[in-house]
Amino acid sequence: MNIREMSLGAVIVAIIIFIIIPLPTPLLDFLLMLNISLALLILLNTLYSSEPLDMSLFPTVLLITTLFRMVLNVSTTRLILLRGYAGEVVNTFGGFVAGGNMVVGIIIFIIIVIVNFMVITKGSERVAEVTARFTLDAMPGKQMAIDADLNAGIIDEIEAKARRKKIQDESNFYGAMDGASKFVKGDAVAGILITFINIIAGLALGVTGLATGTPLSIGEAASKYTIMTIGDGLVSQIPALLISTATGILVTKATSESEISATLAKQLFSQPVALTIAGGIIVFMGVVTPLPWYIFVPFGLFLIYCGTVMNRKALIADIETEINAEDVEAEAVRRPENVISLLNVDPILLLFGYGLIPLVDSSQGGDLLDRVVMIRRQVALELGTIVPMIHLRDDIKLAPNQYKILIKGVEAASGDIMFNHYMAMNPGTVEEEIDGIETIEPYLGLPALWIAENQRERAEAMGYTVVDPPAIIATHMTEIIRGHLYELLSRQDTQTLIDNVKENHPVLVEELVPKLMSVGEIQKVLSNLLREGISIRDLVTILETLADYSHTVRDADTLTEYVRQALRRAITRQYFEDSSNTVLTLDPELEQRILSSVQHTEQGPYLALDPALTRSVFENLNEQMRKLTSMGVQPIILTSPMVRVYFKRLVEQAAPDLVVLSYNEVEPSAEIQSVGMVGVA
């Protein structure tokens, strides 16, 4: 604990102790002066802060200053009642500020208390309560706006995190201010009670002589104790009034980038017409009414003059702005175009025609932006990698109801949407037909129908799968992102994933990177896994495996096979969840011919299989796959570990969705039944 924190604790404890220990009058005078100084300092800091969060600890400060003021009240009360004298500060406030008159002092004190309690404190309390409620209600909308800006690429992750923190801080601050305003209210009530108690107790002690030992007359006791009590009340209520004013300013202040003095002057004196009219009215009142014309007329003429000057300056500023705008346009025409900004390529971009804008515009009920946020989260959770920003942009070159999905600036998929309609797909079990416009589902290419909204419930009751347009686009985009995520994974993303692991496994990362593998080599392995739909969420296991084998193996494809074997539980769960699972196997003779056709070069091994043999393998593979497809089973091929990667590379062009696993990637507990063998036709 540093000295500053210890000092703060000592001050708080000292304030509490002051309630018990009588304070000498010189020290009490100093503390009363300090109380007034702190109140002025708080008021001025509140006035000149640009936004409420600049005074985020104000509720705590309010509590401490209120406690400090109450303790001083107790100390001054003790001295007034015991000695009839509480120091020069209290005595001066009672004699000078109140004019030495008991009645005047009481009236001034009552006015200050009424202003503080009924006007400022009451208003501040209500504003703090309403602001806290509205701030809390607005939090979900602000969070959604941040997510929308983040997905649109307007802001980055760092700025989004900062905005979310600011929203949370505002909610906490206004919630605390709602409670802290009760301190001010209670302080005002306590000040009134303490003052009246002091007056009554002072009269009683003065008349009986219990305090000084010498009885006083009622008039003398009233004059002595009342003036002193009024001085005590004034010296405590004036700082309380300053703090209450600071509270009101803070809870009513709106965020402004400029200083409050400049903003206030601009807002009050920015309309020349208002100044001119106000000046004319003041002059009229000075001339027509019995009011002192020598005050009203000069000031009214001054306002008219200010309005005229401001109007002239506004006209000149408008002309200069117009001239500057024309100069900027001319300069932009003459200046060579800066093409650097045009070279950036969006990793994922959704283009859509103007007819689909309502799907994106939240003010028109569109929720596509929210769905895009969920796509990034869903894919990241499933595959364990960073999904780049998904940018959305309307394109007048597209048909009104058309959309395109671009990956790294190249079209990866497209589709057409019939707005205000639903797509109904027959899962194969519905015999009764429904009226609609025939179409093709954009991702799977299955036949479907566009139906009107009033047909939706009937179609669902009949067994059709019915989806709305945003869901169609979101599903299509999700699958396209999954299929291209391996090429979207960059070295920077890989480094981010490694840094995340390093927080809990620093030894592993320090051993692997960069001693054994570079970030680029790890990226290649992760890309190979994502290419075949294998999740990399268990990055610790992946890096542990790479650390085990990268001493002797440098080939990324071979390292990928070792990693796949280490992830066999996840792979088995991904593809073999049923009690009985049917697969195809690879003919051992074909495996041997594949291994003998592998050529090793400095750039790595590759398969050089005879074209006639390749064609024969494809024919036999298609025949076996048709058997499984007719059974409603996903085709999966099991091979030996040495052959898997080469066979996958061989067939991925003809059958990109075919799952090829090695025997070492399947848990022994999985029940598997072979229903065919792929060989040479």
C-alpha positions in Angstrom: 0.0 0.0 0.0 1.5 3.4 -1.0 1.6 6.5 1.1 -1.3 8.1 -0.8 -3.6 5.2 0.0 -2.5 5.2 3.6 -3.1 8.9 3.9 -6.6 8.6 2.6 -7.4 6.0 5.1 -5.9 8.1 7.9 -8.0 11.1 6.9 -11.2 9.1 7.0 -10.4 7.7 10.4 -9.4 11.1 11.7 -12.8 12.5 10.6 -14.6 9.9 12.6 -12.3 10.5 15.6 -13.1 14.3 15.5 -16.6 13.4 16.7 -15.2 12.1 20.0 -12.2 14.4 20.6 -12.9 18.2 21.3 -11.1 20.4 18.8 -9.3 23.6 19.8 -10.7 26.7 18.1 -7.6 27.4 15.9 -7.8 23.9 14.5 -11.5 24.2 14.1 -11.1 27.5 12.2 -8.7 25.8 9.9 -11.0 22.9 9.2 -13.9 25.2 8.5 -11.8 27.1 6.1 -10.7 23.8 4.5 -14.4 22.7 4.2 -15.3 25.9 2.3 -12.2 25.5 0.1 -13.1 21.9 -0.8 -16.6 22.8 -1.6 -15.4 25.6 -4.0 -12.8 23.2 -5.5 -15.5 20.5 -6.1 -17.9 23.1 -7.7 -15.3 24.5 -10.1 -14.0 21.0 -11.1 -17.6 19.9 -11.8 -18.3 23.1 -13.8 -15.2 22.7 -16.0 -15.3 18.9 -16.6 -16.2 18.0 -20.1 -18.4 15.1 -19.2 -19.8 13.5 -16.0 -17.5 10.6 -16.0 -14.5 13.0 -15.5 -15.9 13.1 -11.9 -16.6 9.4 -11.7 -15.7 9.3 -7.9 -18.1 12.2 -7.2 -20.5 10.0 -5.2 -17.7 8.9 -2.9 -16.4 12.5 -2.6 -20.0 13.6 -1.7 -20.2 11.0 1.1 -16.8 12.0 2.5 -17.5 15.8 2.4 -21.0 15.3 3.9 -19.4 13.3 6.8 -16.7 15.9 7.2 -19.3 18.7 7.4 -21.4 16.8 10.0 -18.3 16.2 12.1 -17.5 19.9 12.0 -21.1 20.6 13.0 -20.7 18.3 16.0 -17.5 20.1 17.0 -18.8 23.6 16.7 -22.0 22.6 18.6 -19.9 21.2 21.5 -17.9 24.5 21.7 -21.0 26.7 21.4 -22.8 24.9 24.1 -19.8 24.5 26.5 -18.1 27.9 26.0 -20.5 30.0 24.0 -17.6 30.5 21.5 -16.7 28.3 18.5 -13.8 30.2 16.9 -13.4 33.3 14.8 -14.8 31.8 11.6 -18.2 31.0 13.2 -18.1 34.2 15.1 -17.4 36.2 11.9 -20.2 34.5 10.0 -22.6 35.2 12.8 -21.6 38.8 13.2 -20.5 40.0 9.8 -22.6 38.0 7.3 -25.8 38.3 9.5 -24.9 41.9 10.4 -24.9 41.0 14.1 -28.7 40.9 14.0 -30.3 37.7 15.3 -33.4 38.1 13.2 -31.5 38.9 10.0 -29.2 35.9 10.6 -32.2 33.6 11.1 -33.9 34.9 7.9 -30.7 34.5 5.8 -30.1 31.0 7.2 -33.7 30.0 6.4 -33.5 31.4 2.9 -30.2 29.5 2.2 -31.7 26.2 3.6 -34.9 26.6 1.5 -32.9 27.2 -1.7 -30.6 24.3 -0.9 -33.3 21.8 0.2 -36.4 22.7 -1.8 -34.8 23.9 -5.1 -31.3 22.5 -5.8 -31.3 19.3 -3.7 -34.8 18.3 -4.7 -34.2 18.9 -8.4 -30.8 17.2 -8.4 -32.3 14.1 -6.7 -35.1 13.9 -9.3 -32.7 14.4 -12.3 -30.3 11.8 -10.9 -33.2 9.3 -10.4 -34.5 9.8 -14.0 -31.1 9.8 -15.6 -30.1 6.5 -13.8 -33.4 4.9 -15.1 -33.0 6.1 -18.6 -29.3 5.2 -18.8 -30.1 1.7 -17.6 -33.0 1.4 -20.1 -30.8 2.6 -23.0 -27.9 0.1 -22.3 -29.2 -2.7 -24.6 -29.8 -0.3 -27.5 -26.3 1.2 -27.1 -24.7 -2.2 -27.0 -26.5 -3.2 -30.2 -25.4 0.0 -31.9 -21.8 -0.8 -30.9 -22.1 -4.3 -32.3 -23.6 -3.0 -35.5 -20.7 -0.4 -36.0 -18.2 -3.2 -35.2 -19.6 -5.5 -37.9 -20.0 -2.7 -40.4 -16.2 -2.0 -39.9 -16.8 1.5 -38.7 -14.9 0.8 -35.4 -12.4 -1.9 -34.4 -12.4 -4.3 -31.4 -10.4 -1.9 -29.2 -12.8 1.0 -29.7 -15.8 -1.3 -29.3 -14.4 -2.5 -26.0 -13.8 1.1 -24.8 -17.3 2.1 -25.8 -18.8 -0.8 -23.9 -16.8 0.1 -20.8 -17.9 3.7 -21.0 -21.6 2.6 -21.2 -21.0 0.3 -18.1 -19.3 3.1 -16.3 -22.1 5.6 -17.1 -24.7 3.1 -15.8 -22.7 2.6 -12.6 -22.1 6.3 -12.1 -25.7 7.5 -12.5 -26.9 4.6 -10.3 -24.4 5.8 -7.6 -25.5 9.4 -8.1 -29.1 8.4 -7.6 -28.2 7.2 -4.2 -25.6 9.8 -3.4 -28.1 12.6 -3.9 -29.8 11.3 -0.8 -26.7 12.4 1.1 -27.2 16.0 0.1 -30.9 15.9 1.0 -30.1 14.4 4.4 -27.4 16.9 5.0 -29.8 19.8 4.5 -32.4 18.3 6.8 -29.7 17.6 9.4 -28.4 21.2 9.2 -31.9 22.5 10.0 -32.3 20.2 13.0 -28.8 20.9 14.4 -29.4 24.7 14.2 -32.7 24.5 16.1 -31.3 22.1 18.6 -28.4 24.5 19.2 -30.7 27.5 19.7 -33.0 25.7 22.2 -30.1 24.0 24.0 -28.1 27.3 24.1 -31.0 29.2 25.6 -31.5 26.5 28.2 -27.8 26.4 29.1 -27.4 30.2 29.1 -30.4 30.9 31.3 -29.5 28.1 33.8 -25.8 28.9 33.7 -24.8 25.2 33.4 -22.3 25.9 30.6 -20.4 29.0 31.8 -21.4 28.9 35.5 -23.0 32.4 35.2 -26.8 32.5 34.5 -27.8 34.9 31.7 -31.0 36.7 31.0 -33.2 35.3 28.2 -32.3 38.2 26.0 -28.6 37.9 26.6 -28.7 34.1 26.1 -30.7 34.5 22.9 -28.4 37.1 21.5 -25.2 35.2 22.4 -26.2 31.6 21.5 -28.5 32.4 18.6 -25.9 34.6 16.8 -23.2 32.0 17.3 -25.6 29.2 16.2 -26.6 31.1 13.1 -22.9 31.6 12.3 -22.4 27.9 12.7 -25.4 27.2 10.4 -24.2 29.6 7.8 -20.6 28.3 7.8 -21.9 24.8 7.2 -24.8 25.5 4.9 -22.8 27.7 2.4 -20.4 24.7 1.6 -23.4 22.5 1.5 -25.0 24.8 -1.0 -21.9 24.7 -3.1 -21.8 20.9 -3.0 -25.5 20.7 -3.9 -24.9 23.1 -6.8 -22.0 20.9 -8.0 -24.3 17.8 -7.8 -27.0 19.6 -9.8 -24.5 20.7 -12.5 -23.0 17.2 -12.7 -26.3 15.3 -13.2 -27.7 17.8 -15.6 -24.5 18.1 -17.7 -24.5 16.6 -21.2 -21.2 15.4 -22.8 -19.5 18.2 -24.8 -16.1 18.1 -26.5 -15.6 21.8 -26.0 -15.2 23.8 -22.7 -18.5 24.6 -20.9 -17.8 28.4 -21.1 -17.5 28.3 -24.8 -20.5 26.0 -25.2 -22.6 28.1 -22.9 -21.7 31.3 -24.7 -22.4 29.7 -28.1 -25.8 28.4 -27.1 -27.0 31.6 -25.3 -25.6 34.2 -27.7 -25.5 32.4 -31.0 -28.8 33.9 -32.3 -28.5 37.6 -33.4 -32.2 37.9 -33.8 -32.8 36.9 -30.1 -30.3 39.5 -28.9 -31.8 42.2 -31.1 -35.4 41.5 -30.0 -34.4 41.2 -26.3 -32.6 44.6 -26.6 -35.6 46.2 -28.1 -37.9 45.0 -25.3 -35.5 46.3 -22.6 -35.3 49.7 -24.3 -39.1 49.8 -24.6 -39.4 49.0 -20.9 -37.0 51.7 -20.0 -38.8 54.4 -22.1 -42.4 53.5 -21.5 -42.4 52.3 -17.9 -41.3 54.2 -14.7 -38.3 51.8 -14.5 -34.9 53.6 -14.3 -34.2 54.5 -18.0 -30.5 55.1 -17.4 -30.1 51.4 -16.6 -32.5 49.8 -19.1 -32.0 51.9 -22.2 -28.1 51.7 -22.3 -28.2 47.9 -21.7 -30.9 47.4 -24.3 -28.9 49.4 -26.9 -25.9 47.3 -26.0 -27.8 44.1 -26.8 -29.1 45.5 -30.1 -25.5 46.4 -31.0 -24.2 43.0 -30.2 -27.0 41.3 -32.2 -26.1 43.5 -35.3 -22.4 42.8 -35.0 -23.0 39.0 -34.6 -25.4 39.0 -37.6 -22.7 40.7 -39.8 -20.0 38.2 -38.7 -22.4 35.3 -39.4 -23.0 36.5 -43.0 -19.2 36.9 -43.5 -18.6 33.4 -42.1 -21.2 31.9 -44.4 -19.5 33.5 -47.5 -16.0 32.4 -46.3 -17.3 28.8 -45.8 -18.8 28.7 -49.3 -15.6 30.0 -50.8 -13.5 27.5 -48.8 -15.7 24.6 -49.9 -15.3 25.6 -53.6 -11.5 25.8 -53.1 -11.4 22.4 -51.5 -13.5 20.9 -54.4 -11.2 22.5 -56.9 -8.1 21.3 -55.1 -9.6 17.8 -54.9 -10.1 17.9 -58.7 -6.5 19.0 -59.4 -4.9 16.7 -56.8 -3.8 13.2 -58.1 -6.1 10.5 -56.7 -4.8 8.7 -53.7 -5.3 5.1 -54.7 -3.7 3.5 -51.6 -7.1 3.5 -49.7 -8.7 1.8 -52.7 -6.3 -1.2 -52.5 -7.7 -2.6 -49.3 -9.8 -5.7 -49.7 -12.5 -6.7 -47.3 -12.0 -10.3 -46.0 -15.8 -10.9 -46.0 -18.2 -8.6 -47.8 -21.9 -8.9 -48.3 -23.3 -6.9 -51.2 -27.0 -6.5 -51.7 -29.4 -4.7 -54.0 -31.4 -1.7 -52.9 -34.6 -3.9 -52.5 -32.9 -5.7 -49.6 -32.0 -2.6 -47.6 -35.0 -3.0 -45.3 -33.4 -6.3 -44.1 -30.4 -4.4 -42.9 -32.0 -1.2 -41.7 -33.0 -1.7 -38.0 -35.3 1.3 -38.2 -37.4 -0.6 -40.7 -37.4 -3.8 -38.6 -34.4 -5.4 -40.3 -32.3 -7.7 -38.1 -29.6 -8.9 -40.6 -26.9 -6.9 -38.7 -27.8 -8.7 -35.5 -27.6 -12.0 -37.3 -24.2 -11.1 -38.7 -23.0 -10.6 -35.1 -24.3 -14.0 -34.2 -22.6 -15.6 -37.3 -19.2 -14.5 -36.1 -19.8 -15.7 -32.6 -21.3 -19.0 -33.7 -18.5 -19.9 -36.2 -15.8 -18.7 -33.7 -17.3 -21.0 -31.0 -17.6 -24.0 -33.3 -14.2 -23.8 -35.0 -12.2 -21.9 -32.4 -10.8 -19.3 -34.7 -11.1 -15.6 -35.3 -13.7 -14.6 -37.9 -12.8 -11.4 -39.7 -15.1 -8.4 -39.8 -18.2 -9.0 -42.0 -18.9 -5.8 -44.0 -22.3 -5.1 -45.5 -22.7 -2.7 -48.4 -25.5 -2.0 -50.9 -24.6 -2.1 -54.6 -26.7 -0.4 -57.3 -25.1 -2.7 -59.9 -27.0 -5.7 -58.4 -30.6 -6.5 -59.1 -32.9 -5.1 -56.4 -33.4 -8.5 -54.7 -29.9 -10.0 -55.4 -27.1 -10.5 -52.9 -23.5 -11.6 -53.3 -20.9 -12.9 -50.8 -17.3 -11.9 -51.5 -14.3 -13.6 -49.9 -11.2 -11.4 -50.3 -12.8 -9.4 -53.0 -13.8 -12.4 -55.1 -17.4 -13.6 -55.4 -17.9 -16.9 -53.5 -21.7 -17.2 -53.7 -24.8 -15.3 -54.7 -28.6 -15.6 -54.4 -31.9 -13.9 -55.0 -34.4 -13.0 -52.3 -38.1 -12.4 -52.8 -38.8 -9.6 -50.3 -41.9 -10.1 -48.0 -42.0 -13.8 -48.8 -40.9 -16.9 -47.1 -39.0 -19.9 -48.6 -40.7 -23.2 -48.0 -38.6 -26.4 -48.6 -40.0 -30.0 -48.7 -37.9 -32.2 -46.4 -39.0 -35.2 -48.5 -41.9 -36.3 -46.2 -44.6 -33.9 -47.4 -46.9 -35.2 -50.0 -49.4 -32.4 -50.2 -48.3 -29.5 -52.4 -48.7 -25.8 -51.6 -49.0 -22.9 -54.0 -45.9 -20.8 -54.5 -43.3 -19.5 -56.8 -40.7 -22.2 -57.7 -37.1 -21.4 -56.8 -33.8 -23.0 -55.7 -32.3 -22.8 -52.2 -29.1 -20.8 -52.7 -26.7 -22.9 -50.7 -27.7 -26.5 -51.1 -29.4 -26.0 -54.5 -32.5 -27.8 -53.4 -35.9 -27.1 -55.0 -38.1 -24.7 -52.9 -41.1 -22.4 -53.1 -41.6 -18.7 -52.3 -44.8 -18.4 -50.4 -46.7 -15.3 -49.0 -46.7 -14.5 -45.3 -50.3 -15.6 -44.9 -49.3 -19.1 -46.1 -46.6 -19.6 -43.5 -48.6 -21.3 -40.8 -50.3 -23.6 -43.2 -47.0 -24.6 -44.8 -45.4 -25.3 -41.4 -48.5 -27.4 -40.4 -48.1 -29.4 -43.5 -44.4 -30.2 -42.7 -42.5 -27.8 -44.9 -39.4 -26.1 -43.6 -40.1 -22.4 -43.7 -37.4 -19.7 -43.3 -37.5 -16.0 -43.7 -35.2 -14.0 -46.0 -32.7 -12.8 -43.3 -32.3 -16.5 -42.2 -31.6 -17.6 -45.8 -28.8 -15.0 -46.2 -27.4 -15.7 -42.7 -27.3 -19.5 -43.3 -25.8 -19.1 -46.7 -23.1 -16.7 -45.4 -22.4 -19.0 -42.4 -21.7 -22.0 -44.7 -19.6 -19.9 -47.1 -17.5 -18.6 -44.2 -17.0 -22.1 -42.8 -15.8 -23.3 -46.2 -13.3 -20.4 -46.7 -12.2 -19.9 -43.1 -9.0 -21.7 -43.7 -7.9 -19.1 -46.2 -9.1 -16.2 -44.1 -6.8 -17.3 -41.2 -3.9 -14.9 -41.3 -0.6 -14.8 -39.4 -1.8 -12.0 -37.3 -4.9 -14.0 -36.3 -2.6 -17.0 -35.5 -0.4 -14.8 -33.3 -3.5 -13.6 -31.5 -4.6 -17.2 -30.8 -1.1 -18.1 -29.6 -1.0 -15.1 -27.3 -4.3 -16.2 -25.8 -2.9 -19.6 -25.0 0.3 -18.0 -23.6 -1.6 -16.4 -20.8 -2.2 -19.8 -19.2 0.5 -21.9 -20.8 3.6 -19.7 -21.2 6.1 -22.6 -21.0 4.4 -24.3 -24.0 4.4 -21.3 -26.2 8.0 -20.3 -25.3 9.2 -23.8 -26.1 7.4 -23.9 -29.5 7.6 -20.4 -30.8 9.9 -19.4 -32.4 12.5 -22.1 -31.4 10.8 -25.0 -33.1 8.2 -23.4 -35.4 7.4 -20.0 -36.8 4.0 -18.4 -36.7 3.6 -19.0 -40.4 4.3 -22.8 -40.0 1.7 -23.0 -37.2 -0.7 -21.1 -39.4 -0.3 -23.7 -42.2 -1.2 -26.5 -39.8 -4.2 -24.7 -38.4 -5.3 -23.8 -42.0 -5.1 -27.5 -42.9 -7.4 -28.4 -40.0 -9.9 -25.7 -40.8 -9.9 -26.7 -44.5 -11.4 -30.1 -43.6 -13.8 -28.6 -40.9 -11.8 -29.7 -37.9 -12.2 -27.3 -34.9 -9.0 -25.7 -33.5 -10.6 -24.7 -30.2 -8.4 -27.2 -28.3 -5.3 -25.1 -29.3 -3.4 -26.3 -26.3 -3.5 -29.9 -27.5 -2.6 -28.8 -31.0 0.5 -26.8 -29.8 1.5 -29.7 -27.5 1.5 -32.1 -30.4 3.4 -29.7 -32.6 6.0 -29.3 -29.8 6.3 -33.1 -29.6 6.9 -33.8 -33.3 8.3 -30.6 -34.8 11.8 -31.6 -33.5 12.0 -34.3 -36.3 9.2 -33.4 -38.7 9.2 -30.2 -40.8 6.4 -30.9 -43.3 3.2 -29.1 -42.4 1.0 -31.8 -43.9 2.6 -34.6 -41.8 2.4 -32.4 -38.7 -1.3 -31.9 -39.4 -1.8 -35.7 -39.5 -0.2 -36.0 -36.1 -2.4 -33.2 -34.7 -5.5 -34.9 -36.2 -4.6 -38.1 -34.4 -4.2 -36.2 -31.1 -7.7 -34.7 -31.7 -9.3 -38.1 -32.4 -11.8 -37.8 -29.6 -13.2 -34.6 -31.0 -13.1 -36.0 -34.6 -14.9 -39.2 -33.5 -17.6 -37.2 -31.7 -18.0 -35.0 -34.8 -18.6 -37.8 -37.3 -19.6 -40.9 -35.2 -22.3 -40.0 -32.8 -24.8 -42.9 -33.6 -24.6 -46.3 -32.1 -23.9 -47.8 -35.6 -21.9 -45.9 -38.2 -21.4 -47.0 -41.8 -18.2 -46.1 -43.7 -16.2 -47.0 -46.8 -12.7 -48.3 -46.7 -9.8 -48.0 -49.2 -8.6 -51.1 -51.0 -5.1 -52.0 -49.6 -3.8 -52.5 -53.1 -4.9 -48.9 -54.0 -3.3 -47.6 -50.8 0.0 -49.3 -51.8 -0.2 -47.8 -55.3 -0.9 -44.3 -53.9 2.1 -44.6 -51.5 4.4 -45.7 -54.4 3.3 -42.7 -56.5 4.2 -40.1 -53.8 7.1 -38.0 -55.0 9.4 -36.2 -52.5 10.9 -32.8 -53.4 12.4 -29.9 -51.6 9.0 -28.1 -51.6 7.4 -31.2 -50.0 5.8 -34.5 -51.1 3.1 -34.7 -53.8 1.0 -37.4 -55.4 1.8 -38.2 -59.1 -0.8 -40.9 -59.9 -1.4 -42.2 -63.4 -4.4 -40.4 -65.0 -6.0 -43.6 -66.1 -5.8 -45.0 -62.6 -7.2 -41.7 -61.2 -10.2 -41.9 -63.5 -10.8 -45.5 -62.5 -10.7 -44.5 -58.8 -13.1 -41.7 -59.3 -15.6 -44.0 -61.1 -15.5 -46.6 -58.3 -15.7 -43.8 -55.7 -18.8 -42.3 -57.2 -20.5 -45.7 -57.4 -19.8 -46.4 -53.7 -20.9 -42.9 -52.7 -24.2 -43.3 -54.5 -24.9 -46.4 -52.4 -24.4 -44.5 -49.1 -26.3 -41.4 -50.4 -29.3 -43.6 -51.3 -29.2 -44.9 -47.7 -29.3 -41.4 -46.4 -25.8 -41.7 -44.9 -23.0 -39.2 -45.1 -20.1 -40.8 -47.1 -17.0 -41.3 -44.9 -13.9 -43.1 -46.1 -11.4 -44.7 -43.7 -7.8 -45.1 -44.8 -4.4 -45.9 -43.3 -2.7 -42.9 -41.7 0.1 -42.7 -44.3 -2.4 -42.5 -47.2 -5.1 -40.2 -45.8 -3.7 -36.8 -46.7 -2.8 -37.9 -50.3 -6.1 -39.5 -51.0 -7.9 -36.4 -49.6 -5.9 -34.2 -52.0 -6.7 -36.5 -54.8 -10.5 -36.5 -54.4 -11.1 -33.0 -53.0 -11.7 -31.5 -56.4 -14.2 -34.1 -57.5 -15.8 -34.5 -54.1 -14.9 -31.5 -51.8 -17.4 -32.5 -49.1 -16.2 -36.1 -48.8 -14.9 -36.9 -45.3 -11.6 -38.9 -45.3 -10.4 -40.1 -42.0 -7.5 -42.4 -40.9 -7.9 -45.4 -38.6 -5.8 -43.5 -36.0 -8.3 -40.6 -35.9 -11.2 -42.8 -34.7 -11.6 -43.8 -31.0 -11.5 -47.6 -30.4 -14.9 -47.4 -28.6 -16.7 -46.2 -31.8 -18.8 -48.9 -33.5 -18.1 -48.7 -37.2 -19.4 -50.9 -40.0 -17.8 -51.0 -43.5 -20.3 -51.3 -46.3 -18.0 -50.9 -49.2 -14.5 -50.6 -50.5 -13.1 -48.1 -52.9 -10.6 -49.5 -55.3 -9.9 -49.5 -59.0 -12.9 -50.0 -61.2 
